[in-house]
Each structure stands twice: as structure tokens, then as C-alpha cells.
Amino acid sequence: MTTRLSIFPLAGALLFPRMHLPLHIFEPRYRALVSDAMARDRRIGMIQPRGASERDQSPPLFDLGCVGRIVEVEALDDGRFDIVLEGQALFHVARELEVTTAFRQVEADLLPLKDEPEILSIAHRAALETESRRFADAQGYAVDWDSVGRLDDEALVNGISQIAPFDSAAKQALLEATDLAERAELIVQLMQFFGRHDGEDRVTLQ
């Protein structure tokens, strides 16, 4: 299915179907984006810029992103917004459109969403939880492991992918993984790599 999407290019920000992403919207062009989305279908395409500098107003984009629907919005007094997006479907960028809006728009092909969340094998789940505990301890993160243990496989894997402190290329690799098992394996590899370096290093995939 091909559709027109207004996009929010944001490095390091991943969204997956059936997951939530809170965002603080302060730039004028993205405040306009949220206002426009609220007046239409409440949808925003989250996608990462590819190797762009902060000064680049129209950086090249990765090919794959995720459509999010605004499910919570708080309009602040100064024009900013706090919103929560709920992921609906992954999309491939077909082409970028020439527009007069302050925000960018693309023609996108929506990917079909599986009716039921994917599940991991017992071995994959155990390996992911074990490595996550090691990584969290090494980084000094406080984690409610009882709550983590109650998450279903999809929520665990995709939730880690969204919040893990990896760079944009590594996060994009997680988004582009062909299935949940491949994504879980990649998370483990990234945590092992990152855990062997001090806090000033970042995981980078070429």
C-alpha cells in the first residue's frame, strides 16, 4: 500500500509497530508537523537521517521507517508539544515529494503487519535476558527485572532496540532485521561489543 507521509527525521529514534515513543516537540517545523497531523489523520512517519550533520536541514534518509499515530498529545503554553506515538506499520520510502510545508513529506510503501506478535525460542529469550543483565550492570542502569520478565518477546526485543544507547547505524540495523530472532541476536552482539569498550565509545555498524 502506497501512501503520502509527513516525516520526522530524528537520529537515534526508533519506533516499531505496537510500541510507543514519547517525543518532546519544540522546533517550529515539527510543531507545524504535529498541528498538521492532528488536523488530518494523526499520523507521522518516524525515520532516521543517514549520516547528516546537525546543520543539514534536509539530510538524506534511511530507506526504512515506521508510521506512528499520535495517541497522546499535550499542547504546552509556548507552542511546544509533548506527544506519544504508537507504531502502526513499517514503511519504505519510495520517493521524497516537493512540498511547500516546513516539514518534509514522502511517498511511502507500507509493509504488512503480522496479526500476532512474534515469539522467540526459549534459548533466544534466555540469551537476550542474560546479556541484557550484564550490559545493564556494566553501564550502571537500574532495571526492574521482574517487570522485564513479564514482557512478551516482541515488547522486550523492540523495547530494547528503541532505548539502547547505540548509534544511528546500529539502530537502523535493528529496525531492518528480517525477524524478531535476528533482531534479538543482533542486540546481543551489540551489547557484547559495547560492553568491551568504555563509556566514551559508541557502537558503530558500517
FENGI-V246078 format. One line per field, one symbol per residue. ss: DSSP state (H for helix, E for strand, C for the rest). phi: phi as a letter, one per 40 degrees, with the letter a starting at -180 (. if undefined). psi: psi as a letter, one per 40 degrees, with the letter a starting at -180 (. if undefined). A space follows every 50 residues. Layout:
ss = ???
phi = ???
psi = ???
This chain:
ss = CEEEEEEEECCCCCCCECCEEEEEECCHHHHHHHHHHHHCCCEEEEECEC CCCCCCCCCCECCEEEEEEEEEEEECCCCCEEEEEEEEEEEEEEEECCCC CCCCEEEEEECCCCCCCCCCCHHHHHHHHHHHHHHHHHHCCCCCHHHHHC CCHHHHHHHHHHHCCCCHHHHHHHHCCCCHHHHHHHHHHHHHHHHCCCCC CCCCCC
phi = .bacbcbbcacgbbbbdgbbbcbbbbcdccccccdccccbbgbbccaccb fbcccccbccbccbabcbbcbaabccccgcbbbbcbcbacabccacccbb ccbcbbcbbcccbccbdcbbcdcccccccccccccccccgccbccccdcc ccdcccccccdcbcccccccccccccdcacccccccddccccccccbccc cbcbbc
psi = hhihhhighhhehihiheiihiihhdhdddddddddddebeeihhhiiih fiidehdgiiiidhahhihhehhhhideeiihihihhdiiihhdiiihie idiiiihihhiihidiiiiiidddddddddddddddddefhhhgddddde iiddddddddddeifiiddddddddeididddddddddddddddeeiiee iihhh.
